Amino acid sequence: METKVFDHNTVAAAAKLIQAGEVVAFPTETVYGLGADATDPKAALKVYAAKHRPADNPLIVTVADPAMVARYATITPAAQQLMDAFWPGPLTIILDILPGALSMVVTGGLQTAAFRMPANALTREMIRLADRPIVGPSANLSGKPSATRPEHVLHDFDGAIAGILDDGPTTVGVESTVIDMTVQPPAILRPGEVTPQMLAPYIGEVATDRHKVGAKETPKAPGMKYKHYAPTAQVVVVDHPADWPAAIAWATAHHQPFGVMATDAVLTTLPAAVPTYSLGANLASATRSLFAGLRWFDLHPTVTLILAEAFAPEGLGVAYMNRLLKSAGNEHFQPDED
């Protein structure tokens, strides 16, 4: 299969592929998604197959506007408030679906679905032209780092999907916040750029301790159950700025071909021979660059260990650390290692 690349001038052709039941990757402000007709179970199954994704990991339903959500789900007054305040934007809202409105293939067998209206006008135009919502999991092979650039999508899916809608690099860098509005209090199931503090004025108390499910449970949102975001090399998180000299000495002493992914302030202190990937100057740039950095090291297979900089789990740092710790399998550098 030839994977065609579409842009602003050819978005209608991408929409026709969606209508034909094909898979087209698409941009959002967070990461690239892997899109197919959410009303066509066969099309949705193509996404699971392309990603090698477990069948009980539900697919986010991506829409052009809130009116499209109303075709498939019950929009409560509180959910409407969130849509009014944060859409289009990096917030995914879990709602109860209308009876028989969506295939269980899309919902992972649940009677709920996660809906998202991205802040990318090109993608919303493709959905509008297709006149149907699209499933929208991140455009990466299951378990690998998410795609934040069209070339990342091509790396994983060239020849395996029908097309890519190219709108350049994404701006946020980690997936949307997922909030479950079918429970009380509403619960954040995946942290993102929209924080609990931002949501509270609209819906009050928000639970933030429900990011994982048991081995036999079906997750309501992506990222809760299965291994995510992991490059080939082992990632080890360096928690404190003062730990970097010891971490470098430890990695060097173990004779591992290792690399470092950190902000420029850290990189300027390192030996010149160490392969590095810059996370920029601060938390915002680090979040935008996190997945691109993990993928960059996958292109340098001699590196078997990646030391990665941590940030305080506050505000956007909660989302950054959520993704980084998943990529590392929760492995931290211990200063007393020898």
Secondary structure, DSSP 8 states (H G I E B T S, - for coil): ---EEE-TTSHHHHHHHHHTT--EEE--SSS-EEEEETT-HHHHHHHHHHHT--TTS---EE-SSHHHHTTTB---HHHHHHHHHH-SSSEEEEEEB-TTSS-HHHHTT-SEEEEE--S-HHHHHHHHHHTS-EE--BSS-TTS----SHHHHHHHHTTTSSEEE---S-SS-S--EEEETTSSS-EEEE--SS-HHHHHHHH---B-------TTS--SSTTSSS--S--SSEEEEE-SGGGHHHHHHHHHHTT--EEEEE-HHHHTTS-TTS-EEE--SSHHHHHHHHHHHHHHHHT-TT--EEEEE---SSTHHHHHHHHHHHHHTT-B--TT--
